[in-house]
Amino acid sequence: MVPFINIHTHKPDTEHLSILNTVFDGIWPENKYYSCGIHPWDIDKTVIEQKFEILKKYCEQNKLLAVGEIGLDLVIQISVEFQKEVFIKQLEIAEKYNLPVIIHCVKAWSDILSIKKNGKHSAPWIFHGYTGNLQTANQLINAGCFLSFGAKLLTNQKVQDTFKQIPIDNIFLETDDSDIKIEEIYQKAAELYDICIDELKSNLYQNFITIFGEQCTKNG
């Protein structure tokens, strides 16, 4: 049976195929999929090199399905240039270990698109919790990126309007840190696309295989 896929969550999900965003030196139960990275909110110059080394160790030990969430946030007080340095370094780690990245972006679309355009980044990029406009969505899709939608898809009209115009081959769904069940988000997404949930599940399953490979669906 085709599973529900929760591409990004901060809460353990034992029912579905999910990627749990874990913290450095966290607990790693068996037979689960994880992402880990230095979130822009958590950048600390005093330990940054140490965290880079831990992240590389996780990649070498095959603990991660993706690097993330990483990215840029222009609302916080941390220097944008330093955020870029940390972001690019993690992109390089992801490239080295052939891992997709899960990206956090707040008001930094042009900066991230510039990094994508000017760098050698072959690993897939997934923008989690997408709430941007359709123009930006199309720019990201044209750059080969995927967009993941979460709880705001249930209530935000602008997000819904954007979502309906995005190709189904470029989306994922997520719960992030909310208590909403992934089934609710699938139900709303199916309504917006005017398709049945089974068709939506099949499409997102194919998207998952495209990025992570079919072997990843065996024990998630």
N, C-alpha and C positions, 0 to 999 in steps of 0.2 A: 504494500500500500504506500502511496506517495505521502511523505511526511509534510507536516507544517515545518517551515524553515524560519527560525528566528536568527537573523544574521548578526544581531548585536544586542546583547543583554548584560546587565550587571548583576542579575539574579539567577542562581542555578535553575535550570529548566530540565527536569528529568523526563518530561513527556515528549519533547520534540527534538528535531535536529537543530541544535543551537550552537552559537559561538559565545562563550562566556568571557567577558572582559575581566581579566584578573589583575591583581596588583603584584608588584614585585615581591618576591619571596612569599607568595601566597600558597594556599593549599591546592594540591593538584589531584583530585580524584581520578581514578582510571576511566578510560573509555569516554572521555569528554573532549570537546574541542574548545580551544582557548585562543584569545588574542591578548597581547600585552604590548604596551608602549608607553612612552613618556608623554602624557597629556599636556597641552600647553599650560593648563592651570597648575600643573605639578612641577614645572621646571624650577630646579634649584641648582644654582651654579656650583655649590659646594659638593654636590654628589653626582653631577651630571655624567662625568666620565665613568664613574662606578656603575651607573645605571646602563650606560651604553654596553659595558662589558657583561653585565648580567643579561641584558637583552640578547646579545650575541650568544651567550651560553645557552639560553633557552632555545634559540634557533638551532644551535648545533645539536642539542639534545632532542630535537624534533618535538618539542612541547607545544609549539604554536602552529595554528592553522593560518593565522594572519598577524601582522604587526599593527597595533593600534589600541586604543584610538590615539592617533597623533594628528598634528595639524597646526593651524594658526587661528588666533582669536584676537581681533583688534580691539575688543572691549576691555580686556584686562590690562594691568599696569606693566606687565613684563615687556621689555623691549621687543619690538617687532623683528628687528634684525637678529636678535638672539633666538627668538622663536624660530625664525627661518633656518638658522644654523642647526638647531636641534632637530627640526623637521627634516631637513635635507640629509642629515647624518642618519636618521632612522630610515629614510627612503633608501639610502645606500645599503644599509643592513638588510632591508627587505629584498633588495635586488640581489645581493650576494647569496642569500639563502632561498631565492625564488619564491618569496611569500607575497601574497596580496596585502594591501594596506587598507585599514579602516580609518577614515579621515573625519576629524572634527574641524569645522570651518565656521567662523563667525565674522561676517563682514570683511572677508579676505579672499573673495573669489578671484579677483584679478591677480592677486599675488600668487595664489596657488596655480592658476592657469598659466601664469608666466613660468613658474617652476616646472610645470608639466611640459610646456612647450620647449623650454631651453635645456632640459636635462634628458638623460638617457634612462627613461623609466618604462620598462617593459612589463613589470608586474601590474596586475589589475588594481585600480583604485576604487574603493566603495565609499561614497560620502554618506555618512550615517545621519539620521534625523533631518533629512533635507526639508528646508522650508523656503528655499529661494524661489525666484521667479522663473518663468518658462524660458526666457532668453538665456539666463545663466545655465539652466538645465540643459538646453540644447548645446551650449558651448561645451559643457562637461561631457555630454554624450558623444559629441563629435570628436572629442579628445580621447574617446575610448573608455570613459568612466561609467560606473554604475551608481545609482541613487537609491538609498534606502529610506523608507518612510515609516514613521512611528505613530505615537499617540495623537499627534496633531492632525493626522489624516481623518480622525473621527469627528473633529469639531471645527477645524479651520477651513473656511470656504476658499481662501486663496490657495492653500495647499491642495485642496481637493481639485480645484480648477486646473492647477498645474499638473497634478498627477494624471488626470484623465487624458492629457495630451502627450504623455511620455510613452514611448514604446515599451511594451511589456518585457521585451528582451533586455531592458536596461534597468530593471528595478529589483529591489528586495524589500522585505518588511521586517520590522524589529519592535521590541518592547523597550529597549534602552533600560532606564532605571525606574520605569513606571510599574504599577501593579496590574495594568491592563493585560489581559490574556492575548496571546498572538492570534488566536482564533477570531477575536473581535476585529482586529485590524485586517485580517484576511477577508472577513465578511464585508467590511466597508469597502475594501479595495475591489472586491468582486462586483459589488453594486456599482461602483464608479466606472468600472470597465464594461459593465453590463454583460458579465459572463458568470458562469457557475464557479463555485469555490474549487471544484475538482479541476477545472481547466486552469484556474489561476495557480493552484498547487503544482500542477504539471509544468507550467511555464517557469515558475520560480525554481523548481527542482532542476530543470535544464540549465537555468542561469547558474545555479550552484555548481553543477557538474562542469560547466564551461570554465569556471574560475578555479575550482578546487580539485576537480577530477572525480571520476565515479567511485574510486576506492574510498573516498571520504564519506560516502553515504552508508558504508557497511556497518559502522559501529558508532554512529553519532546519536 
